[in-house]
Amino acid sequence: MLLRELSPEKYWSFPASYSKERQKSEIEKMIISGNYSFQRKIDGNYSAFICDFDGDKRLISRGVSKVTGEYGRLEDKLFFFDAVAKAFDKPTRIMGEIWLEGAIDRNIGSILRAGAEKSLSIQDDEYYHKIQSKVKFTAKDKRDIENNEFRGQKLRWYIFDVWYYDGEDLMQTPWIERQEYVKRAVERINHPLVSCAPYHKMDNNFYNYLSDIFASGGEGVVCYNEQGKPEPDKRTAHKTLKVKRELENLIDCFILRTEPAAKAYTGKEPGTWQFWEDMRTGEKLFGDYFGDYQVGKNVIPVSKGYFYNLPGAIYVGVYNDNHEIIELCKVAGLTDDFKTELRDNFEKYYMCPVTIGGMMLSDAKTEISVRHPYLHSIRLEDIDPEDCTLNKILKNN
């Protein structure tokens, strides 16, 4: 397998069923064991530099392109890529976060989703003025570039792990030993936009460090079992632990709109799946069509939510001080009963107050967002939408 085909490893987090007391108990066990270290988590976009076995060099995202079927490519949108590519000629895979001071992942993503010339123009005014003699930007492109709140700031790279280093296979190397390769990679690349994530022993000072991070507006930390080895595409409990700040109080907001359920079937047992679609006609088919699918007929498995036209999530909002509605976040993980209600009676639930929980509020200059939100309760006749305000959220959290 090529290095660019390896899936990222996933961080484990406490399940929603864990009480705060149980979470604290689990963390205490990790501290007492002496087997864990942690790093500050940066709010950015995952990326991996690859110098592959076939000599191909690229910097890829976490998401797979629907067009190419490969991980998205980012190298032509980053000013530091040439220095990284020049530093390695043998098989290498280095992981890091693309970030900017004061930005959240949404801001980084918007810059990276732009075309190469547009993305680089947002990051560097001199580049923008020079490239205009070669590239015809549309009026919208120019507005997007000139009005971007992070204009003139070059995207940075925060390295946190290495799986291959200049031909050396580290897939059986413990995390604590791989951290020395992280430092070596930064020194070898030697670029001002590239840094590494320092790590700290998880000991009795852990909570003090965590409090300092939260007080400075940081997102949280990731804890690692020091003997852990890479496991692509897995999320192994207690091997890693992502610790973020929970909201101190639940949030009152209201429903603005729904998002349709994703169409793609993501399960692993299509042989027993009952929900299908004819790709030529769009007709939905219920039953056993796996045999047709295997022999190449024009049928595909689809998600149950898509089959029944159910929403996959809701978008919620609040009023700001000017009585303007601002969108707060998208909330998924809804029950099937509530999804059915939203599909059949959305007019009943439009502007309906709900209470949500989640992780810390993100505030990137002008954007407020709740991270990893979940629906706590529906307050159809309990409170008025007028009571759902941004000021109330900020005051309580």
N, C-alpha and C positions, 0 to 999 in steps of 0.2 A: 504494500500500500504506500502511495506517495504521502509525504508529510502534509501536503495541502488538503488531503482528503480526511485527515483525522478531525473528529468532532471535538469541540471544547469540552472540558470537564465542567460540571455544574456544581455550584455551591449549595450546601445543605443549609436549611433554616429550620427553626423550631416549627412543628406543625401548629396550626391555629388552635388545636385542642389543648396544647400545653398552657397551663396557668402560669402566671408570673412567678409564682412560688416554685413551680417545677422547673421553669427556665433557669431561675437563679440557682437551683440545686444542681442542675446539669452543668452550669458554668463552674460552680464550685468544685465539682468532681474533676473537671478538666484542669483547673488550677492545681488541685492537690496532686493529680497524677504526675505533674511535671513534664508531660509529654507534648505540650502545645506551645506554639508561638503565634503571634498575630501581626497583621499589617493594617495600616489605615486604608480604608476603601475610598477610592476616588470615584466621583460621580461622572463617568464618561462612557465611552463606547469601547467594548472589547475589540481587540485586533490581534493578529498574529503575523509576524514576519516569517516568511518561508524562503529558505534557499534549499531547493528540493534535490532529490537524487538525480533528476534529469537536468539539473543546472538552472531550472526555472526559478526566478526570484519574484516574489510578490508580497504584498501586505493585504491580508484578508480580514473581512468582518465576521461576526458571529452568524449572520443570516445568509441563507442560500438563495441565490438569484433564481426567480421563476423562469427567466429566459435561458440562462446557461446551465442551470442545475448545479452550479458550483458556488462556493462561498464568494460573496461580493468582493470586488477588488478596489483597493483604496490608494494604491501607491502613487497615482498621478494627482492626488489631491493633498499631498503632504510635503512640506518643505524639508523634512528630515529624512525622507526615504532614501535619497541617493547616498547619504552617509552610512545608513544602515546596510544597504545593498553592497556598498564598496568594502565593508568590513568583513564580509563572509563570502567564501567561495565553496565551502564544503557544506554538506547537509546540516541545516540549522532550523530550529523552530523556537521562536521567542514570543512570549505573550505579554501584552500590556494593555493599558487603557489610554485611549486618545481623549484628551481633556483640555480644558481652559479654566483658569482661575475665575470663580464666580459663576460658571456655567453649570447647567445640569445636562443629563444625557440627551434630552430633547433638543437642546440648542446645538450640541455637537452633531447629532444626527442630521439636523437640517442643513448644516454646512457640508457634511459628507455626502448627502443625497444629491447635492447640486452637481452639475457637470464640472469637469476638471478646471476649466478656465474660470468659471463662476466661483467655484470653491476657493481657488487660490486668490482670486480678486477680493473676496471677502476678507481674507487673512492678511493681505499685503497691498497697501495703496499704490506703492511704486509699480508692482506687478500689474495692477489694474490699469493704470495709466498707459503703460507700455503695450499691453496686450490689445488695447482698443484699436490700434492701427492694423491688427491682424484678424480680430474677432468682432463680428457685428452682434453686439448684445441687443436684445429687445428692450423696449421701455420698461417692461416688468422686471427683466433681469437687472437692469440698472437700479431700479428702486430697491430690489431685494439686496443688492450689494451695498448700496449707499446707505440704506436704512437699517442694516443688520446691527443689532446692539453690541456685537462683538467684533465689529469691523476693525481691521488693523491689528488683530491679535492672531498670531500663528498657532495652529494646533500643536499641542505637545504630546509626548509619549512617556508613559509611566510604566516601566517594565516590572512585572511581578513574578514571572516564572520562565523557565527554559526547559524544553524537552529534548532538544538536540542542540549541541554546541560545536560548530565547526568540524563536523564529522564524528563527534563523540555522542553515542547513544546514551541518553540519561533516563530512559523509560523505566529502568529498574533502580534508579538512584533516589534515595529519600529526599523529601522536600527540603530539609534543613541543609543538605549538601548542595542541592540545586541552587540555593540562594547565593552561594559563592559564585556560581556561573552568572547569576543575574548581575552581580557587581562587575564581573569581568566583561560582560557584554556592554555595559554602559561605558566603561573605560575604553573599550576597543572602538566603540562607535564614536565616542568623543564629539558629541554635538550638543549645543546649548539647549536644544528643545527636548533632549532625551535624558531621563533620570530614572532612578529605580525606587522601589518601595522598601524603605528600611523595615526591619522586623524587630519585634520585642518579645521577650520571654513572657508567657502568660503566668503571672505570679500574683501576689497579694496587692500589687499596684495596678492591676488591670482596670478596676473600676475607676480609679483616679484618672487614668489615661483616657478611658472612655468618656468620662465627664468633661474632660478638657476638649475632646474632639467635638462633642455635642455643643458645648458652650461656644465654640468657634464656628458653628454652623456646619460641621462636618457630617458626612453621611453615616459613618460607622466604621466597623472593622471586619476583617475576615480572619478567623482563627484556623490554624492548620495543625494537624497531627504531624509532628516533625519527621516521623518515619513514613509518612504517606508517599505512595508512588503514583505517577500519572495513570488515570483511568478515563480515557476519552469517552464522552457522552454519558458518563455515569454521575449520579448524585448520591454518594455513599454517606449514610448517617454517621455523624460524629468524626468523620475524617476531616471535614471542614465544617465551619459554622459561621454563617453571616449574622452579625449582630448589628441591628439598627435601632434607632430610637423610635419607640412607639409614641403615638399621640397621647398626651396626658388625659385628654377628654375626647369623647366621641363627637362627631361633627354632624350638625344638622344642615342639610342641603335639599335640593329638589331635582326631580328628573327632568331632563331637557329633551333627550332623544334616545333612541336605541341604535345599536349596531347589529347588522345581520350576523347570524352564526356563520362561521367559516365553512366553506364548502368541502374542503379536503378531508378525507378520512385519514386519520393519523394512527389508527389502531394497528395491531400486529396480527390479527386473525381474520383476514378477509374471507376465509373459507366458511366462516359461520355468520358473516355479516348479512343483514337483510335489506340494507338501504342502498339503492343504486340509481344511476341515471344513464339514459341513452344519450350519448354525446352528439348524435346527429339531430335529434328532435327536441332534446331537453326534457323528455318525458321522464318522470320519476317512477322507478320500478321497485316494488317491494317483494322480496323473496330470495330464492337461491339463484344468483346469477354468476356465481364464482366460476363455474365451468365455462360459461361464455367469455368471461373476462380472461381466463387462462388461455383460451385459443385465439385471443386477439379480436374478439367482437367489440363493437363500439359501445361498451358499457364500462362504467367506472363506479367504484364505491364512493359514497358521499357521507358526510356527517349526518347524524340523526337530527341535529338542530336545523341544518340546511334542508333536509328532506321535509320537515314539518313547518318550514318557514318561521322558525322561532328566532327571537333575537339572541345574540350571543353575549351582549353586555348593554349596560346603560351608561349614558353620560350625564353627570350631575353638575349643578352649578349653584351659585349663591349671588346675592346682591352686593355690590360694592357701595362705597359711601355716596356715590352719585346715583344710586338706585339703578345702576346698569347691571345686567346679568353677565357674570363672567363664568366660563366653563372651568370646573375644578379638576375633574379627572374622569377616567373611564373605570367602571366597576364591573368586573366579571364574576364568575362563580355563583351565578343565580340558580335558584332551584328551578326544576322543570315546571312546577306549578306556577311560579311567578312569571316565567318566560311565556307560558301559555296565556296568562292573564294580560301581559303586555301586548302579545300578538293580537288578542281578540278584543281588548278594551283599552287601547292606548290612550284614547281621549280622557279616560277616567284617571290615568296616572300621569298625564302631562302636568308638570309643575307640582306633582305630588311630593310632599316632604318625606325624606327618608333620613335615617341615621347611618353613618358609615364609620368604620374604624380604619386603621392603617398605620403606616410608618410615618416618620417625620415629614413635616412640611418642607417642600423645596422652594427656595426663593432665589431665583436667578435674575436679579435686578427688577424686572417688571413681571415675572411669572411666578404664580403661586400654584403649587400642585401637591396633592397627597400621593405618597408612594405606596404601592402594594395595597390599595384600598380593598375593603370587603364590606358587603351589605350587612348591617347589624339589625335593622328593623325598618318596617314601612309604617309611616305615621300619617295615614290617609286623612284621618279626622282629628288628629292629636294636636298638631301645631299648624300655624299659617305659614305659607311661603315667605311672608314678610319677615318672619323670625329667622330666616336662613340668611345670615349676613357674613361677609368676610371679616368685618370688625369683631364679631362674636368669636369666630374661629381663632383669630390672632390673639385675642384677649385671653382665651381659655387654654391656648397651647404655646 
